[in-house]
Amino acid sequence: MFKRRVIPLFVPISLLFGLKSYIVYRVYFQIDIENVMQHIILFINSFIVPFIFFGLSVWIKSDKKRYAFLKYSALIGTLVIFSNIVFYRSFTDFITIPQLFQVNNASDLSSSIFSLIKIYDIFIFLDVYIIWRLCRKHRHRDKHIVYNKRQKSLLLIIFLLLLSFNFLLAEIERPQLLSRGFDREYIVKNLGVFYFHIYDAALQANMRTQKIVADETNLDDIKQYIEEEVRSDEASTMHGVAKGRNIFFISAESIQSFVINNTLHGEEITPFLNELVSDKDTYYFENFYHQTGQGKTSDSEFITENSLYPLPSGAVFFTHAQNEYHAFSEMIKAKDYSSYVFHANNNTFWNRNQMYESFQVDKFYDEEFYQIKEEDEIGWGLKDKLFFDQTLPYFSELDEPFFAKLITITNHFPFDLDEEDRTLEPFESNSNTLNNYFPTVRYTDEAIEQFFTQLKDAGLYEDSVIVIMGDHDGISANHNRAMAQYLDKEEITPYDYFELQKVPFYIHIPGHGEGKVESKLAGQIDIKPTLLHMLGIDTSDDLYFGNDLFHEKRKPFVAFRNGNFVTEDFIYANGICYDKETEEVLAEDHETKEDSGPCTSWKEKVELELEYSDQIIYGDLIRFLNAD
């Protein structure tokens, strides 16, 4: 086929890169293979992508440019893979385009990133070295190889056949894979990480156009859905209970509910938060789930401010900070409340300086308002106890009544804490992340107890409401083996991992005396309407997907951004429908392709609600509501 019967250089390069890709998928990403077909598809797409991409070198006439294309393509492709490996170790997910615009966070993430890089990662770059040597060797031997039109046409046909074959297998294994792209791992498993990035780019381009073509008629179906499925016209028993009180909202970094009322080394992990559970002035929601996506803490802020879902990729704080919102901070102004945020980090992290302006937050007290000595830092900012110490004096200058959000930071990955600050010894397992998680959780628990005491001493406690919420999970699925060891389980199933997404949520009302443990299903989406109603604020003209947590009539499910959900009877996690009470598997739609058994109708409702929320954000539809 080719002149002098020389095998084109892109062929061995493609084989090398493809072998590396397959090893990465199986070893580094540990992609779950459920059947032989999935194994075949993953193996095939590992080689098809590099074969097609490196094969483009045939169309480059200049020898020098051809070899440069092969060398630098291998290097860039490897950097893409390596970036996804580091990201995956932290988030068990793949990088999306909106995530790339968050590089201004990198300076604050340095310690976290370095802890995610392993010495054996050098293997990822081994084939790059070999490819560069091959190019140098062949540069002289194969000089002036020219491919004629017939050869190029034949190659193009082969490329198209391979591409079609890959997509055909993916469609057989997972019908409507790209139109139902809730799960990025399914796309990578069936098409590969590079096709995923191409798909993500096309998706982002399509979403950018939605704002341009949107008009107020896009709100009609959404309004009708909210009226019929979400909103309740009845006032709850707690309506207006917080009128005139200051509200302190503690966003507790990465605290999950499995530590509440649990022990390590025979000691309570969170003694103060445990005590608060049974306090008669406290409502504790034991089945409360975080609903964040890739935006993590920023997503939790977005959800609680707007009662909208985060986006399927990236962080709304970056991608749609210029939208108009009807946020909690804006709405409380109707009752003459002012709003403030306290966080000992820089104001551009997560693009907060722009987003808070869109939310109409009155003032952001960032790191410039704190004295942060080197010995007082913990990775991302000031240690929690010192943070509360230095925040307290600012309350005297706030306009009352006020809403003050305080964002803690000590219990953040990689959970580093100096020995002198530890009052609980680490766990002992194969995961340093989980091991060190417990001492930092204890430290935050002590800091919150200290804050309660400080409010009492300052005379601010009695006339306030104190809300405490875990913002998102801290232990990813990469640590399931260690988590199973701590929980004394054989393994962490998708059901178990779903339940680990519960985070603590407290509403503490000093002097109330009617608090209790609430078992009803709840999520971060419910916080905005709950607090607004507690302040006696009307929400009839607002768009939101949560419910007042004190309403008897509530939406019967809690949805996750990836399409997972929980109802009173079922849990749907990673394509598996479970009986909520018995944990029995009722259906697996990655086997049946479409049918999720008794979860099917619920799944359709969840997908519709997520779609409506996305339409509001992508189309910037609140601008039409505000115009009205």
N, C-alpha and C positions, 0 to 999 in steps of 0.2 A: 504493500500500500504506500509506504513512504520511501522516499529516495534513499538508496543504499541500504534498505531494509533496517534502518536504524530506528529503534524504539524511541518515540518522542520522550524527551526528558520529563515532560509533565506526568507521564505514567508512573514511574517509580516515586516521584514526589507526591503524587496523589495517594499512592499506596501507603507511603510513610505517614502522611498527614491523616489519612483515613484510619490507620491502625491506632494512632495517637488519640483521635477523636473517640473511637470506640472504647478504648481503655478509660478515657475521661468519663464517658457516659456511665460506664459500669462501676468504676472504682471511685472516682471523685464525686460524681453526682449521685451515685448509687440509685440510679433510676430503677424503679420497681418494675420487674418483668412478670406479667401475669400468665402468659401463655407462649407457645412456640412461635406463633405468628408475630407477636410483639418483638421477640428476640431477633427474628429474621429481619423485620423492618428496621430495627435499630442498627443492626449490623450493616444492612444495605445502605441506609442513608448516611452512615459514617463515611462511606467511600464515594457515594455518588456526588455529594456536594463538592469535595475537593477535586474530583475528576472533571466535573463540569467547569469549575472556576479556574483551576490551573490550566485546563484545556484551552481557555481563551488565549493563552500565549501563542497558539498556532497562528492567530490572526495578526501578530506583531511581526513586522518584516525585519526590523533592526535586531541583530543578535544581541547587542548590548542592552537594548530596551527590553528584549524578551527575558533575558536572564535577570535583569533588575526586577521585572514584574514578578517572576517566580520567587526570587529571594524575599522581596519586601512583602509580597502577598502572604508568604508563609509566616513571616514575622508578625504582621498585623493580625492575621487569623489566629495566631497563637496568643497574642495579647488579648484578643476578644475572649478566647476560651479561658485564659488565666483570670481575667477580670470577672467572668461569670463564676469561676470556681471560688474566688474570694468572697464574692457577694453571696453565693449559695451557702457557704459555711455559716454565714450569719443569719440569713433570712430564709433558707431553703426555697429559694426562688431564683429567677433569672432576671438579668438587668433589662430594663425597658428604656426607650428613648427619653421619656421624662426624667428617669433616674440620672441620665447623663448630664442633665441641666442642674443637678444638685452638687456639682463638683465644688462649689464654693463652700460646701460643708467639710471638704476633705481635711482642711487644717485642724478641725476639731475632732476628726475621726482617726487621726494618725495612730494613736495607741491601739485603737480597736482594729484597724487594718493590719498593723504589724503582728498582732496576736493571731490573725487569721492566716498568715502566710507560713507555710511549713517548709522545712529544709528539702523534703523530697519533691517539692514543686519544681525543682530544677529539671526533673524528668520531662516536664511539659515543653521545655525548650531544646531538648536533645535532638529532635528531628530537624529543628531549624538549623542547628549547627551542621548536621549532615547534608541538608538541602543546600546550604551555602557552599559547602565543600564540593558537592556534585556540580553545582553551577560553575564553579571555578574550573573544575576538571573538564567539563564538557564545552566550556566556552571556546577552547582552541580546537578540540577534536571535531565538533559538529559545526564549525564555522560555515556560514553561508548556506545552511539548510533552508530551503524555501518550499513551502507547501502550496500545491496548485489548487485551483478552484474545486476540482473533483474531490481531492482529499479533504478540503475544508467543508464541502457540502456533506460528505459522508460523516464527518465528525459531528456536524451540526445535527444531522438526523439521529445519530447515536445519543447525543446529549438530550434531545427532545424525547426520545424513547425512554431513556433512563429517568428523566424527570417525570414523565407521565406514569411510568411504572411505579415510581416511589409514591406519587400522589394517589394512584389507584389502590395500592396496598393500604395506604393510610385511610382512604375512604372506606375500604372494606372493613378495616379494623375499628375505625371510629367515624361513623357517618357524620357529615356536617361538622367536621373537626374545626374548621376555621370560623364558621358562623356561630359556633358554640364555644368560643375561646375563653371560657372561664378559667380553665386550668392550663397554665403555661407549660407544665411538665408534660401533659399529653401532646402538646404541639411539638416540643423538643423530642419526645420519645418517638413520634411518628415521622417527623420531618427533619429533625436536627436543629442545633442551636442557631446556625446561620440562616436557615429558612425562617426560623422564629423571628430573628431580628429584621428580616425583610418584611415579614408579615406585620410586625409591630410598627415598622416605618409606614407601611400602607395604611394601617389602622389609624395612626396618629394624623396622617394627612387627611384622611376622611373625616376625622373628628374636628379638625380645624375648620372645615367648611360648614359644619352644622350651625355655628353661631351666625354665619353670614346669611344663611337661608332661613333662619328661624324667624317666626313672628308670633304674635300673641295667641293665634289659634292653636299653637302647639301645647298650650296650657289646658285646653278644654278636657281632653281625655284624662290628664293627670289630676285635675281638680275633681272630676267625677269619681275617679278611683279613690282619692283621699276621702271624699265625702262618704262613699259607700263602704270602704274597707278599713279606714284608719280612724277618722275623727269621731269623737264622742261628744254629744251636746250636753251631757249631764255633768254637773259640777261634782268633783270628788269631795270626800269628807275633809281633805286637806287643803281645799281651795282657799287661798288667802291667809293661810296659817303663818306665812313668813313675811307678811306685809310690814314694812318699816324696819325689818331686821337687816343687819349687814350679813352678807353671805361670803364665807370663806370656802373656796373650792380648792382642795389639795389634789393635784394630779400626781399620783404616786407612781414614779417610774418603774415599769416592768414587774409590778407585784401581781402575782397570780393567786387565785383563791386556794390552791392546794396547800399553801403554807398556813392558812388561817386555821386555828384550832388543831394544829399539827405539831409534832415534836421532832427534834434531832438531838441525839446523844442524851435523851431523857429530859431535854429542856424544851419549853415552848419556844417556837421560832418567833412568834409575834405576840408577846404577852399583852401589850396594850391594845392592839387591834382585837385580840380575843376577848378582852374585858369589855370592849366597846360593843361587841356583838350582843351581849346580854344586858347592856345598859338600857334602862327604861326610857331614856330620852332618844334612843337610836332606832332607826329602821335599817336593818341589814338585809340586803337582797342576795341570798345565797345561790341563786341561779342566774347571775348577771354575767353576760358575755361581752368581751371587747369585740369590736367589729371592724378593726383597722385593716388596711391593705399594705401596700408598699410604703406608704407615708408614715407608718408607725405613730410616734407621738403627735406629729402634725395631723395625721388622720383622726386621732382621737379628739384633738381640739376641734377639727372641722365638724365631726359628727355631733359633738356636744353643743357646739354653737348653732348648728343649722338643722339638726335632725334630718340630714341627707346622708347618703352613703358616700364613702370615698370612691375614687375612680378605680377601674380594673387594672390600671398600670400607672406608676408614678405617684406623685403627691399633688393633691389639689392646690396646696399652698404654693407650689411652683408653677403648675400649668395654668391655673385659672385665678390667680390672685387679683386680676383686674376686673373680674366679674362683679356684678351687683349682688348683694346678699341681703337677707332679712334676718340677720343673726341675733342671737340672744342678747349680746351686748348692745345692739341697736334698739331692740324691742323694750328693754327694761328702762330706757330713757322715758318711756311713757309714764312711768311711776316715779320719775325724778331720781332714778338710780344712776350712778356713775360706775364705770367699769375700769379695772386695772389688772395688769398681768405682771407678776414678779417671777423672774427667772435669771439666775446668775450665769448667763451665757450671752454671746453677742447677738445683737438684734437682727442680723441678717441670716442667722442659722434657721433653716427651714423657711427662709424668706418671710419671717414673722413681721418685720417692719412694714412690708407692703400689705400682708394679709390682715393684720390687725387694723390697719387703716380702713380696709374694705369692711371689716366687721364693726367699725366705729368704736373700737376700744379707746377709752379716753387717754390712757397713758401706759407705756410699757417700761417697767423698771428692769433694764437689762444689766449686763455686767458693769457698765459704767457707774452704776449706783452702788456697787459693792467694792469692798476692799478685799482683794483676793491675793493672798500671799502664796508663794509656791508650795509651802508645806500644808496649806489649807485646800489645795486643789485636789480633785479626784477625776482625772481624765477630762471631763467635759465642763467642769465648773467648780463651784464652791460646795464643800461637803454640806449635807442637809442640815445638821445641827447649827452650823455657822450661818447657813443661809437663812434659817428662821430667826436666829439672833439678830442679824443685820437687817432683816425685813421689818421686824416689829416696829422700830421707830418711825417708819414711813406711814404707818396707819394713821398717825395723828394729823397728817397733812391732807388726808383724803376727804373728799366731799361726801358726807353721809346723807342717806344710806348708800352703801357701795357694794359692788360685787368684786371680790379680789381673788384672782386665780393664782395659786402658788405652784410652780412646777419643780418638783424635786429632781435630783440628778444622781445621787450616790448609787442607787441600785440600777446602774446601767452597765450593759456589757462593756468591757470584759469582767466587771464585778471585782475590781481591784480595791482593796481596803488595807490600810496600814495595820500592822499587828496591834498597835496601841489603841486603835479604834474598835477592835473586835471584842465582842462580849459573847460570841458564839463561835465555836470552832467549825471549820469547814467540814463538809461531807467527804467521804472517801469512796471514790469511784474512778472510772476511767475518763471522766469528763471534768476537767478543771473548771469549766464554765459552771456546771451545776454545783460542784464542790464549793466554789467561792460565792455562789448566789445566796446561800443561807446567811452568812455573816453580814452581807450588805443589806439584805431584807431586815434583819434584826436591827441594824443601825438606823434604817429609815423608820422602823417602828418606834424606836426610842426617840427619834427626832420629832415624830408626830406627837408623841406623849408630851415631850418638852414644849411643843407649840401650844397644846391645850393649856398647860400650866401658865405659859406666858400670856395667853389671852385672858385668863382669869386674873392674873396679877395686874394686868393693864386695864382691867374693868371693861373689856370688850367681849367677854364670853357670854354673859347672860342674855344680851339682846342680839345674838347672832344665830345663824344657822351654819353648821360646818359640814361640808360635803367632802367625802374622801372617795377617790376612784382610782383603781389600777388602770393605767392608760393602755397597756397592751401586754402581750406575753413577753417573757424574758428568756425562756428556754425553748429553743427551736426543736424541730423534729430530728435534727442531727444528734441530739443528746437523748434519744429515746431509750437507748440501752441503759444509760445511767439512771434515767428517770424510772425505768421499770425496776431497777435495783432499789431505789429509794422507796417506791410505792409497793414493793414486795409483789411484783407481778412478773409473769414469765416474759411478757412483751407488752409494748404499747401499741394497741390496735388503732385504726383510724377512729373508732368510737372513743377510745381512751384519750387520744390526742385532741379530739373535738372537745371533750369535757375539760381538758386542761386549759382551754381558752377562756374559762371563767376567770373573772377578775373581781376583787372585792369592791363593793359599792355601799357606802354608808350615807345616810342623811341623819345628822345629829342635831336635835333641837332642844337646847337647854331649857329645863322646866316643863317640857311637854308631857312627859310621864306616860305616854301611850305607845312607845316604841315596841317593836317586835321584829322577829326574823320573818321575812317574806320569802315564800318559796316559789312565787309565780315567775314565769319566764320573763327575762328582761335583758335589755342591751343598751349600749351607749346611745343608740338612736332615740331612746325614751327620755333622756335627761332634759332636753330643752323644753318640751311641753310640760314635764313634771315640775320643773323649777318655775316656769312662767305661771303656771296655775297656782303654785304655792304663794307666789307674789300677788295673785289676784289679777293677772294680766290676761286679757281676752286674746285668743289665738284663732278666732273664726276666719280671719282673712289671711292666715298664714299657710304656707305649703310645708308640710312635714310628714315624715313616715313613721314617727314614733308615737307612743301613747303615754298619757299620764300614768305613772306607775301606781297611782292610788285609785284609778278607775277600776271598777269591777268588770266592765265590758272592754276587752282588749283584743288587739290583733293576735291571732292564735299561733304566731311563729316568730322566731328571731332568725334573721338572715345574715349570712356572712358574705363578704365581698366576693369570695371565690365561688359562690353559688351553693355552698353548704348551708344547712339550716337545721333548726330544732323546733319541734312542735310538742304538744303535751304527750303524744304517743310515739313519735318517731324522731330519729336522728339520721340525717342524710350527710354522709361524709365521704369525700373522694369517690363518688359513684356508688357507694354502698348504702342501702337503706336498712337501718337497724330498728328493732323494737326497743324503745327507750328504756323500758323497765327491765327486760330480760337480757338485753344486749344481743339478742338473736339476729342473725343476718336474714333479712326478708327478701332482698333482691339486690343484684349487682348489675347496674346498667352498663358497666364497661364490658360485661359479658353478653347481655341481652341487646346491647347497642342503644336501645331507646327506652325500654320499659324499666321504670324504677319501682315497680310493684306498688305498694300502698303510698309510696312517697311521690308518685308521678304527678298527681294533681297539685300537691304542695309545691313541688319543684317548679311547675309552670307559674304559680303565683309569685314565688320568690324571684324568678327570672324577670317577670313583668315589673315587679316593684323596683328591682335593680335597674332595669332599662329606663323606667320613668325618672328615677333619680339621676341617671346619666344624662338623659335629655335635658333636665333642668340645668345641669352644670355645663355640658357641651354647648347648649344653645343660649346660655346666659339668660334663661327665661325669667328669672326674678326681676329683671329690668322692666318687664312688661307688667308684672305685679306691682312693683313700686310706682310705675307710671300711673296705674289705676288709682 
